[in-house]
Amino acid sequence: MKLIIGNKAYSSWSLRGWLACKQSGLPFEEVVVPLYDAEWDRRRQGDEFAPSSGKVPILWDGDAVVWDSLAIVDYLADKVGRDVFWPADDAARAMARSMAAEMHSSFQHLRRTYAMNIRQVFPAQRPDDAVIAELARIMELWAQARARFGGDGDFLFGAFGAVDIMYAPVITRIVTYQLPVARFATAYMQAVLEHRWMQDWIAAAQEEEWVIQQYEQTPEIRGH
């Protein structure tokens, strides 16, 4: 398998795809492509990028190509077994799938305002009301998962899995911009950040030479 990803410092969806590949336990070649560099437009027109219209991550497995992070999770789960990614219990799995899908399709204010930048910690500012509402929803989901299905594990459903993969970039954003979270969430966030694969990704991001200036600015918060 070959996984094409963007800059590790900035590409949140690439992080999800990469973690999914690591979670699968299958060997894969990793190809890092710098976003928006001088070759970006030309590279996006190449055959390897064509199925996704130039978006990353893209997973190639022989002639099979998968280019959406949640689809990559599902594709890999089909190959190695559902229980590698999802809780075995029906009720827990139903909630986990719903949480992953909500992360995939929602929280647009948080995403637009706070780009992922693993290499920075910006001064804390009070987010606008829309972002605060989305953070509250995330806290609600995390609290329910931990209370109902977390058990003695460190992650949302006990063991590290697809839901933690989907929320990992949000955790980095919370740290980067010092966003307000519920007290209980700190231990969970720390567990994700200390996971060996997250540590590997963060270390690689620190070593990257590429800089995208638009992601290196403190975000402008508009009204409350």
Buried (B, 14 or more C-beta within 10 A) or exposed (E): BBBBBBBBBBBBBBBBBBBBBBBBEEEBEBBBBBBBEEEEEEBBEEEBBEEBEBBBBBBBBEEEBBBBBBBBBBBBBEEEEEEBBBBEBEEBBEBBBEBBEBBBEEBEBBBEBBBBBBBBEBEEEEBBEBBBEBBEBBBEBBBBBBEBBBEEBBBBBBBBBBBBBBBBBBBBBBBBBEBBBBEEBEEBBEBBBEBEBBEEBBEBBEEBEBEBEEBBEEBEEEEE
